[in-house]
Amino acid sequence: MTRACLRGRVLLACGLLSCGTPAGSTTGPHAGRTVPLPAAAEPIAVDHVALQKAVQRSPGRLVLVNVWATWCAACVQELPDLIRLERDYASRGLDVLFLSVDPPSQRAAAARHLASLGATGPHYVKAGPDEPFMRGIDAEWRGVLPATVLFDRDLEQIAFWEGPVDYATIRAVLDTVHWP
Protein backbone atom coordinates (compact mmCIF):
# COMPACT_ATOMS: atom_id res chain seq x y z
CA MET A 1 0.00 0.00 0.00
CA THR A 2 1.40 3.43 -0.89
CA ARG A 3 1.92 6.17 1.71
CA ALA A 4 -0.69 8.33 0.01
CA CYS A 5 -3.22 5.49 0.15
CA LEU A 6 -2.43 4.77 3.80
CA ARG A 7 -2.66 8.48 4.68
CA GLY A 8 -6.01 8.72 2.90
CA ARG A 9 -7.34 5.73 4.80
CA VAL A 10 -6.13 7.08 8.14
CA LEU A 11 -7.59 10.52 7.49
CA LEU A 12 -10.83 9.01 6.22
CA ALA A 13 -11.05 6.78 9.30
CA CYS A 14 -10.45 9.76 11.57
CA GLY A 15 -13.19 11.67 9.76
CA LEU A 16 -15.63 8.77 10.02
CA LEU A 17 -14.88 8.23 13.70
CA SER A 18 -15.41 11.89 14.46
CA CYS A 19 -18.83 12.19 12.89
CA GLY A 20 -20.30 13.03 16.28
CA THR A 21 -20.72 16.57 17.48
CA PRO A 22 -19.05 19.24 15.36
CA ALA A 23 -17.22 22.11 16.98
CA GLY A 24 -19.67 24.76 18.11
CA SER A 25 -22.64 22.49 18.75
CA THR A 26 -23.79 20.88 21.96
CA THR A 27 -24.94 17.52 23.18
CA GLY A 28 -27.73 16.61 25.56
CA PRO A 29 -30.96 18.59 25.51
CA HIS A 30 -29.54 21.04 22.95
CA ALA A 31 -28.28 18.39 20.53
CA GLY A 32 -28.41 19.48 16.93
CA ARG A 33 -28.56 23.19 17.80
CA THR A 34 -25.55 25.35 17.09
CA VAL A 35 -24.15 27.42 19.91
CA PRO A 36 -22.91 30.82 18.74
CA LEU A 37 -19.16 31.12 18.99
CA PRO A 38 -17.19 34.32 19.40
CA ALA A 39 -15.81 36.12 16.37
CA ALA A 40 -12.28 35.12 15.49
CA ALA A 41 -9.48 36.58 13.47
CA GLU A 42 -9.28 35.44 9.87
CA PRO A 43 -7.01 32.38 9.63
CA ILE A 44 -3.73 32.82 7.77
CA ALA A 45 -3.20 30.43 4.84
CA VAL A 46 0.28 28.88 4.81
CA ASP A 47 2.14 26.29 2.81
CA HIS A 48 5.16 24.49 4.29
CA VAL A 49 7.52 27.38 3.43
CA ALA A 50 5.26 30.04 4.98
CA LEU A 51 4.80 27.86 8.07
CA GLN A 52 8.57 27.64 8.51
CA LYS A 53 8.73 31.45 8.27
CA ALA A 54 5.97 31.73 10.91
CA VAL A 55 7.99 29.50 13.24
CA GLN A 56 11.11 31.59 12.55
CA ARG A 57 9.27 34.72 13.74
CA SER A 58 9.77 33.42 17.31
CA PRO A 59 13.56 33.44 17.73
CA GLY A 60 14.63 32.74 21.29
CA ARG A 61 11.27 31.13 22.11
CA LEU A 62 10.06 27.56 21.93
CA VAL A 63 7.35 26.96 19.33
CA LEU A 64 4.69 24.25 19.48
CA VAL A 65 2.85 23.69 16.18
CA ASN A 66 -0.38 21.68 16.28
CA VAL A 67 -1.94 20.41 13.04
CA TRP A 68 -5.63 19.65 13.54
CA ALA A 69 -9.09 19.64 11.93
CA THR A 70 -12.61 20.21 13.21
CA TRP A 71 -13.71 16.85 11.74
CA CYS A 72 -11.06 14.95 13.75
CA ALA A 73 -12.46 14.05 17.19
CA ALA A 74 -9.00 13.39 18.67
CA CYS A 75 -7.83 16.80 17.42
CA VAL A 76 -10.74 18.66 18.99
CA GLN A 77 -10.36 16.68 22.22
CA GLU A 78 -6.69 17.65 22.70
CA LEU A 79 -7.15 21.38 21.98
CA PRO A 80 -7.98 22.38 25.60
CA ASP A 81 -4.71 20.81 26.82
CA LEU A 82 -2.73 22.67 24.16
CA ILE A 83 -4.43 25.97 24.97
CA ARG A 84 -3.67 25.36 28.65
CA LEU A 85 0.00 24.85 27.71
CA GLU A 86 -0.14 28.08 25.72
CA ARG A 87 -1.43 29.90 28.80
CA ASP A 88 0.86 28.21 31.34
CA TYR A 89 4.13 28.52 29.37
CA ALA A 90 3.74 31.75 27.35
CA SER A 91 5.49 33.83 30.00
CA ARG A 92 8.37 31.33 30.04
CA GLY A 93 8.86 31.59 26.27
CA LEU A 94 6.47 29.18 24.51
CA ASP A 95 4.46 30.14 21.42
CA VAL A 96 1.69 27.79 20.27
CA LEU A 97 0.63 27.87 16.63
CA PHE A 98 -2.57 26.12 15.58
CA LEU A 99 -2.75 24.97 11.96
CA SER A 100 -6.06 23.69 10.63
CA VAL A 101 -6.27 21.35 7.66
CA ASP A 102 -10.01 21.89 7.34
CA PRO A 103 -11.50 22.52 3.89
CA PRO A 104 -12.19 26.16 3.02
CA SER A 105 -15.86 25.80 3.97
CA GLN A 106 -14.90 24.94 7.58
CA ARG A 107 -12.04 27.38 8.16
CA ALA A 108 -14.13 30.10 9.79
CA ALA A 109 -15.71 27.50 12.11
CA ALA A 110 -12.24 26.26 13.04
CA ALA A 111 -11.11 29.79 13.92
CA ARG A 112 -14.26 30.40 15.96
CA HIS A 113 -13.74 27.11 17.81
CA LEU A 114 -10.19 28.07 18.78
CA ALA A 115 -11.39 31.50 19.92
CA SER A 116 -14.16 29.91 22.00
CA LEU A 117 -11.53 27.84 23.83
CA GLY A 118 -9.42 30.91 24.55
CA ALA A 119 -6.56 30.34 22.11
CA THR A 120 -4.57 33.55 21.83
CA GLY A 121 -2.00 32.76 19.15
CA PRO A 122 -2.47 33.10 15.42
CA HIS A 123 -4.55 30.51 13.60
CA TYR A 124 -3.17 29.12 10.37
CA VAL A 125 -4.77 27.00 7.66
CA LYS A 126 -2.98 24.65 5.29
CA ALA A 127 -2.53 25.78 1.72
CA GLY A 128 -0.92 23.86 -1.12
CA PRO A 129 -0.32 20.18 -1.81
CA ASP A 130 -0.18 17.59 0.97
CA GLU A 131 3.21 15.93 0.36
CA PRO A 132 5.48 19.01 0.60
CA PHE A 133 3.41 20.29 3.50
CA MET A 134 3.79 17.02 5.42
CA ARG A 135 7.55 16.85 4.74
CA GLY A 136 7.83 20.46 5.93
CA ILE A 137 6.30 19.46 9.28
CA ASP A 138 8.28 16.23 9.75
CA ALA A 139 9.93 13.98 7.15
CA GLU A 140 8.48 10.87 8.81
CA TRP A 141 4.92 12.18 9.25
CA ARG A 142 2.43 9.75 7.69
CA GLY A 143 -0.46 12.21 7.72
CA VAL A 144 -2.14 11.03 10.92
CA LEU A 145 -4.03 13.77 12.75
CA PRO A 146 -3.54 15.40 15.10
CA ALA A 147 0.18 16.08 14.68
CA THR A 148 2.23 18.24 17.02
CA VAL A 149 5.84 19.37 16.72
CA LEU A 150 7.97 21.24 19.25
CA PHE A 151 10.88 23.47 18.22
CA ASP A 152 13.54 24.70 20.64
CA ARG A 153 14.78 28.30 20.96
CA ASP A 154 17.18 27.70 18.06
CA LEU A 155 14.18 26.53 15.99
CA GLU A 156 15.44 22.94 15.87
CA GLN A 157 12.80 20.24 16.17
CA ILE A 158 13.01 18.54 19.58
CA ALA A 159 9.79 16.50 19.62
CA PHE A 160 7.11 15.21 17.26
CA TRP A 161 3.86 13.50 18.16
CA GLU A 162 1.73 11.82 15.51
CA GLY A 163 -1.71 11.31 16.99
CA PRO A 164 -3.14 12.81 20.17
CA VAL A 165 -0.84 14.13 22.87
CA ASP A 166 -1.80 15.41 26.30
CA TYR A 167 -0.68 18.19 28.61
CA ALA A 168 1.45 15.95 30.84
CA THR A 169 3.38 14.45 27.92
CA ILE A 170 4.31 17.82 26.44
CA ARG A 171 4.99 19.27 29.88
CA ALA A 172 7.46 16.45 30.56
CA VAL A 173 9.45 17.53 27.48
CA LEU A 174 9.13 21.24 28.31
CA ASP A 175 10.42 20.57 31.82
CA THR A 176 13.69 19.21 30.36
CA VAL A 177 14.32 22.43 28.41
CA HIS A 178 16.63 25.11 29.78
CA TRP A 179 14.48 28.23 29.97
CA PRO A 180 16.13 31.66 29.91
C-alpha positions as CSV (number, residue, x, y, z in Angstrom):
1,M,0.0,0.0,0.0
2,T,1.4,3.4,-0.9
3,R,1.9,6.2,1.7
4,A,-0.7,8.3,0.0
5,C,-3.2,5.5,0.1
6,L,-2.4,4.8,3.8
7,R,-2.7,8.5,4.7
8,G,-6.0,8.7,2.9
9,R,-7.3,5.7,4.8
10,V,-6.1,7.1,8.1
11,L,-7.6,10.5,7.5
12,L,-10.8,9.0,6.2
13,A,-11.0,6.8,9.3
14,C,-10.5,9.8,11.6
15,G,-13.2,11.7,9.8
16,L,-15.6,8.8,10.0
17,L,-14.9,8.2,13.7
18,S,-15.4,11.9,14.5
19,C,-18.8,12.2,12.9
20,G,-20.3,13.0,16.3
21,T,-20.7,16.6,17.5
22,P,-19.1,19.2,15.4
23,A,-17.2,22.1,17.0
24,G,-19.7,24.8,18.1
25,S,-22.6,22.5,18.7
26,T,-23.8,20.9,22.0
27,T,-24.9,17.5,23.2
28,G,-27.7,16.6,25.6
29,P,-31.0,18.6,25.5
30,H,-29.5,21.0,22.9
31,A,-28.3,18.4,20.5
32,G,-28.4,19.5,16.9
33,R,-28.6,23.2,17.8
34,T,-25.6,25.3,17.1
35,V,-24.1,27.4,19.9
36,P,-22.9,30.8,18.7
37,L,-19.2,31.1,19.0
38,P,-17.2,34.3,19.4
39,A,-15.8,36.1,16.4
40,A,-12.3,35.1,15.5
41,A,-9.5,36.6,13.5
42,E,-9.3,35.4,9.9
43,P,-7.0,32.4,9.6
44,I,-3.7,32.8,7.8
45,A,-3.2,30.4,4.8
46,V,0.3,28.9,4.8
47,D,2.1,26.3,2.8
48,H,5.2,24.5,4.3
49,V,7.5,27.4,3.4
50,A,5.3,30.0,5.0
51,L,4.8,27.9,8.1
52,Q,8.6,27.6,8.5
53,K,8.7,31.4,8.3
54,A,6.0,31.7,10.9
55,V,8.0,29.5,13.2
56,Q,11.1,31.6,12.5
57,R,9.3,34.7,13.7
58,S,9.8,33.4,17.3
59,P,13.6,33.4,17.7
60,G,14.6,32.7,21.3
61,R,11.3,31.1,22.1
62,L,10.1,27.6,21.9
63,V,7.3,27.0,19.3
64,L,4.7,24.2,19.5
65,V,2.9,23.7,16.2
66,N,-0.4,21.7,16.3
67,V,-1.9,20.4,13.0
68,W,-5.6,19.7,13.5
69,A,-9.1,19.6,11.9
70,T,-12.6,20.2,13.2
71,W,-13.7,16.9,11.7
72,C,-11.1,14.9,13.7
73,A,-12.5,14.0,17.2
74,A,-9.0,13.4,18.7
75,C,-7.8,16.8,17.4
76,V,-10.7,18.7,19.0
77,Q,-10.4,16.7,22.2
78,E,-6.7,17.6,22.7
79,L,-7.2,21.4,22.0
80,P,-8.0,22.4,25.6
81,D,-4.7,20.8,26.8
82,L,-2.7,22.7,24.2
83,I,-4.4,26.0,25.0
84,R,-3.7,25.4,28.7
85,L,0.0,24.8,27.7
86,E,-0.1,28.1,25.7
87,R,-1.4,29.9,28.8
88,D,0.9,28.2,31.3
89,Y,4.1,28.5,29.4
90,A,3.7,31.7,27.3
91,S,5.5,33.8,30.0
92,R,8.4,31.3,30.0
93,G,8.9,31.6,26.3
94,L,6.5,29.2,24.5
95,D,4.5,30.1,21.4
96,V,1.7,27.8,20.3
97,L,0.6,27.9,16.6
98,F,-2.6,26.1,15.6
99,L,-2.7,25.0,12.0
100,S,-6.1,23.7,10.6
101,V,-6.3,21.4,7.7
102,D,-10.0,21.9,7.3
103,P,-11.5,22.5,3.9
104,P,-12.2,26.2,3.0
105,S,-15.9,25.8,4.0
106,Q,-14.9,24.9,7.6
107,R,-12.0,27.4,8.2
108,A,-14.1,30.1,9.8
109,A,-15.7,27.5,12.1
110,A,-12.2,26.3,13.0
111,A,-11.1,29.8,13.9
112,R,-14.3,30.4,16.0
113,H,-13.7,27.1,17.8
114,L,-10.2,28.1,18.8
115,A,-11.4,31.5,19.9
116,S,-14.2,29.9,22.0
117,L,-11.5,27.8,23.8
118,G,-9.4,30.9,24.5
119,A,-6.6,30.3,22.1
120,T,-4.6,33.5,21.8
121,G,-2.0,32.8,19.1
122,P,-2.5,33.1,15.4
123,H,-4.5,30.5,13.6
124,Y,-3.2,29.1,10.4
125,V,-4.8,27.0,7.7
126,K,-3.0,24.6,5.3
127,A,-2.5,25.8,1.7
128,G,-0.9,23.9,-1.1
129,P,-0.3,20.2,-1.8
130,D,-0.2,17.6,1.0
131,E,3.2,15.9,0.4
132,P,5.5,19.0,0.6
133,F,3.4,20.3,3.5
134,M,3.8,17.0,5.4
135,R,7.5,16.9,4.7
136,G,7.8,20.5,5.9
137,I,6.3,19.5,9.3
138,D,8.3,16.2,9.8
139,A,9.9,14.0,7.2
140,E,8.5,10.9,8.8
141,W,4.9,12.2,9.2
142,R,2.4,9.7,7.7
143,G,-0.5,12.2,7.7
144,V,-2.1,11.0,10.9
145,L,-4.0,13.8,12.8
146,P,-3.5,15.4,15.1
147,A,0.2,16.1,14.7
148,T,2.2,18.2,17.0
149,V,5.8,19.4,16.7
150,L,8.0,21.2,19.2
151,F,10.9,23.5,18.2
152,D,13.5,24.7,20.6
153,R,14.8,28.3,21.0
154,D,17.2,27.7,18.1
155,L,14.2,26.5,16.0
156,E,15.4,22.9,15.9
157,Q,12.8,20.2,16.2
158,I,13.0,18.5,19.6
159,A,9.8,16.5,19.6
160,F,7.1,15.2,17.3
161,W,3.9,13.5,18.2
162,E,1.7,11.8,15.5
163,G,-1.7,11.3,17.0
164,P,-3.1,12.8,20.2
165,V,-0.8,14.1,22.9
166,D,-1.8,15.4,26.3
167,Y,-0.7,18.2,28.6
168,A,1.5,16.0,30.8
169,T,3.4,14.5,27.9
170,I,4.3,17.8,26.4
171,R,5.0,19.3,29.9
172,A,7.5,16.5,30.6
173,V,9.4,17.5,27.5
174,L,9.1,21.2,28.3
175,D,10.4,20.6,31.8
176,T,13.7,19.2,30.4
177,V,14.3,22.4,28.4
178,H,16.6,25.1,29.8
179,W,14.5,28.2,30.0
180,P,16.1,31.7,29.9
